[in-house]
Amino acid sequence: MKTAFYWWMEEQDPSQWEAAHLTSENILDSLIQKLMIFIKTGNLPHYFIPAVNLLPISAFQRFRLLTNVTLASKTWLRKIRKPTVTINSAQGANFSIEYKRQDLQTKA
């Protein structure tokens, strides 16, 4: 994941980090899409030694990895969209703390 992140960062325009419309969800989704491309092609070059492929795996293994990343990414994105924390006490009573997502908006 770290290597995919390095390659993803190479493609990012530095001015986008100042954009008001940029959200955590957009950033994570973009990174996941880049990771999926590496997995689909079966080629994730080492960041410092690009001739070395870090994903020399079979088509079946790529399919399993794509499935796992897809399922995990849905969970990650769901947590970003609606973060909820549940705390259970030792007595068995349930307490739920809900944090509502606030969209970033520029103030005029």
Residue frames relative to the residue before (quaternion, step in Angstrom):
aa qw qx qy qz dx dy dz
M 1.0000 0.0000 0.0000 0.0000 0.00 0.00 0.00
K 0.6402 0.5375 -0.3318 0.4371 3.57 0.99 -0.82
T 0.6604 0.5023 -0.3123 0.4626 3.59 0.94 -0.85
A 0.6293 0.5164 -0.3301 0.4779 3.58 0.99 -0.80
F 0.6240 0.5385 -0.3312 0.4593 3.58 1.05 -0.77
Y 0.6412 0.5222 -0.3294 0.4557 3.61 0.94 -0.85
W 0.6808 0.4732 -0.2953 0.4747 3.59 0.87 -0.92
W 0.6176 0.5425 -0.3368 0.4592 3.59 1.04 -0.76
M 0.6574 0.5185 -0.3097 0.4506 3.59 0.93 -0.91
E 0.5839 0.5854 -0.3647 0.4282 3.59 1.10 -0.66
E 0.7238 0.4554 -0.2346 0.4622 3.59 1.07 -0.77
Q 0.5866 0.6203 -0.3622 0.3742 3.59 1.22 -0.33
D 0.3958 -0.6870 0.5645 0.2294 3.52 -1.12 0.80
P 0.4647 -0.7125 0.4421 0.2846 3.64 -0.58 1.06
S 0.6229 0.5589 -0.3562 0.4155 3.61 1.06 -0.60
Q 0.5679 0.6149 -0.3913 0.3824 3.62 1.15 -0.44
W 0.6051 0.5829 -0.3628 0.4031 3.59 1.10 -0.56
E 0.6686 0.4744 -0.2980 0.4890 3.58 1.23 -0.33
A 0.5040 0.6745 -0.4141 0.3459 3.58 1.26 -0.22
A 0.4723 -0.6973 0.4720 0.2604 3.54 -0.93 0.95
H 0.6681 0.5232 -0.3032 0.4335 3.60 1.10 -0.61
L 0.5245 0.6448 -0.4055 0.3802 3.60 1.27 -0.20
T 0.0423 -0.8020 0.5957 -0.0063 3.59 -0.77 1.05
S 0.6653 -0.4779 0.3873 0.4230 3.55 -1.29 0.27
E 0.6252 0.5546 -0.3230 0.4441 3.54 1.06 -0.81
N 0.6629 0.5001 -0.3006 0.4691 3.60 0.94 -0.87
I 0.6539 0.5171 -0.3086 0.4581 3.56 0.95 -0.89
L 0.6833 0.4816 -0.2873 0.4676 3.58 0.84 -0.97
D 0.6459 0.5195 -0.3236 0.4563 3.58 0.95 -0.82
S 0.6462 0.5193 -0.3136 0.4630 3.58 0.97 -0.83
L 0.6576 0.5023 -0.3004 0.4743 3.59 0.96 -0.86
I 0.6472 0.5151 -0.3174 0.4637 3.58 0.95 -0.83
Q 0.6362 0.5270 -0.3294 0.4572 3.60 0.99 -0.81
K 0.6407 0.5100 -0.3220 0.4751 3.60 1.01 -0.79
L 0.6419 0.5182 -0.3180 0.4672 3.58 0.95 -0.84
M 0.6441 0.5275 -0.3157 0.4553 3.59 0.99 -0.85
I 0.6227 0.5326 -0.3394 0.4620 3.60 1.02 -0.74
F 0.6424 0.5162 -0.3219 0.4662 3.58 0.94 -0.87
I 0.6794 0.4871 -0.2950 0.4626 3.58 0.90 -0.91
K 0.6556 0.5262 -0.3197 0.4371 3.61 0.89 -0.91
T 0.7174 0.4231 -0.2488 0.4944 3.58 0.98 -0.82
G 0.3771 -0.7400 0.4778 0.2864 3.58 1.23 -0.39
N 0.6639 0.4667 -0.2969 0.5033 3.55 1.22 0.44
L 0.0966 0.7465 -0.6488 0.1115 3.53 -0.58 1.24
P 0.2252 -0.8106 0.5240 0.1328 3.59 -0.08 1.25
H 0.5364 -0.5780 0.5063 0.3491 3.53 -1.13 0.72
Y 0.5262 -0.6758 0.4076 0.3166 3.60 -0.85 0.89
F 0.7689 0.3509 -0.1933 0.4984 3.59 0.91 -0.86
I 0.7490 0.2100 -0.1441 0.6117 3.60 1.25 -0.39
P 0.1812 -0.8590 0.4675 0.1036 3.62 0.41 1.22
A 0.5893 0.5796 -0.3790 0.4160 3.62 1.14 -0.39
V 0.6472 0.4969 -0.3135 0.4856 3.60 1.25 -0.33
N 0.2378 -0.7671 0.5855 0.1103 3.57 -0.74 1.14
L 0.2802 -0.7851 0.5333 0.1438 3.58 -0.72 1.07
L 0.7253 0.3841 -0.2347 0.5209 3.61 1.29 -0.04
P 0.2041 0.7833 -0.5682 0.1485 3.63 0.65 0.96
I 0.3085 0.7685 -0.4940 0.2651 3.58 0.49 1.22
S 0.6119 -0.5731 0.4084 0.3611 3.55 -1.25 0.45
A 0.6764 -0.4810 0.3680 0.4192 3.56 -1.32 0.27
F 0.6413 0.5222 -0.3277 0.4567 3.59 0.99 -0.79
Q 0.6574 0.4957 -0.3077 0.4769 3.60 0.96 -0.83
R 0.6213 0.5265 -0.3404 0.4700 3.60 1.06 -0.71
F 0.6325 0.5291 -0.3259 0.4624 3.57 1.00 -0.83
R 0.6628 0.4951 -0.3063 0.4709 3.61 0.89 -0.89
L 0.6598 0.5044 -0.3071 0.4648 3.58 0.96 -0.86
L 0.6305 0.5235 -0.3273 0.4704 3.60 1.01 -0.80
T 0.6414 0.5222 -0.3183 0.4633 3.57 0.97 -0.85
N 0.6809 0.4904 -0.2906 0.4598 3.58 0.87 -0.94
V 0.6621 0.4911 -0.3080 0.4750 3.60 0.95 -0.84
T 0.6286 0.5356 -0.3347 0.4539 3.59 1.00 -0.78
L 0.6790 0.4800 -0.2909 0.4731 3.58 0.86 -0.92
A 0.6673 0.4970 -0.3017 0.4655 3.58 0.93 -0.88
S 0.6658 0.5099 -0.3173 0.4427 3.59 0.93 -0.84
K 0.6052 0.5386 -0.3616 0.4615 3.59 1.06 -0.64
T 0.6453 0.5085 -0.3127 0.4766 3.58 1.01 -0.78
W 0.6545 0.5127 -0.3180 0.4556 3.59 0.90 -0.91
L 0.6867 0.4807 -0.2894 0.4621 3.58 0.85 -0.96
R 0.6215 0.5337 -0.3408 0.4613 3.60 1.03 -0.74
K 0.6612 0.5032 -0.3077 0.4635 3.59 0.98 -0.80
I 0.6354 0.5110 -0.3330 0.4737 3.57 1.06 -0.66
R 0.6766 0.5106 -0.2955 0.4408 3.57 0.95 -0.89
K 0.8143 0.0186 0.0277 0.5795 3.60 0.88 -0.86
P 0.0626 -0.8288 0.5555 0.0247 3.57 0.20 1.21
T 0.0450 0.7810 -0.6192 0.0682 3.56 -0.78 1.09
V 0.1409 -0.7751 0.6123 0.0675 3.56 -0.95 0.90
T 0.1033 -0.7849 0.6087 0.0524 3.57 -0.86 0.96
I 0.1234 -0.7875 0.6026 0.0377 3.55 -0.86 1.00
N 0.1526 -0.7833 0.5982 0.0728 3.59 -0.80 1.02
S 0.3254 -0.7422 0.5499 0.2022 3.58 -0.85 0.94
A 0.6614 -0.5187 0.3713 0.3947 3.55 -1.30 0.30
Q 0.6534 0.5173 -0.3146 0.4544 3.61 1.15 -0.52
G 0.5835 -0.6103 0.3677 0.3897 3.60 1.20 -0.07
A 0.5129 0.6151 -0.4425 0.4035 3.60 1.20 -0.07
N 0.2954 -0.7665 0.5460 0.1644 3.58 -0.95 0.84
F 0.0730 -0.7606 0.6445 0.0287 3.50 -1.00 0.90
S 0.1090 -0.8064 0.5801 0.0374 3.55 -0.82 0.93
I 0.1158 -0.7638 0.6335 0.0434 3.53 -0.90 1.00
E 0.0913 -0.8141 0.5730 0.0241 3.57 -0.64 1.07
Y 0.1823 -0.7621 0.6159 0.0818 3.51 -0.91 1.02
K 0.2534 -0.7763 0.5596 0.1419 3.57 -0.70 1.03
R 0.4591 -0.6836 0.5061 0.2565 3.50 -1.00 0.91
Q 0.1465 -0.7707 0.6149 0.0806 3.54 -0.98 0.86
D 0.3621 -0.7268 0.5401 0.2212 3.56 -0.74 1.02
L 0.4469 -0.6779 0.5161 0.2728 3.52 -1.06 0.80
Q 0.0367 0.7839 -0.6178 0.0505 3.55 -0.80 1.00
T 0.4240 -0.6834 0.5261 0.2764 3.51 -1.05 0.76
K 0.3164 -0.7457 0.5587 0.1779 3.54 -0.96 0.86
A 0.3972 -0.7381 0.5010 0.2155 3.53 -0.85 0.98
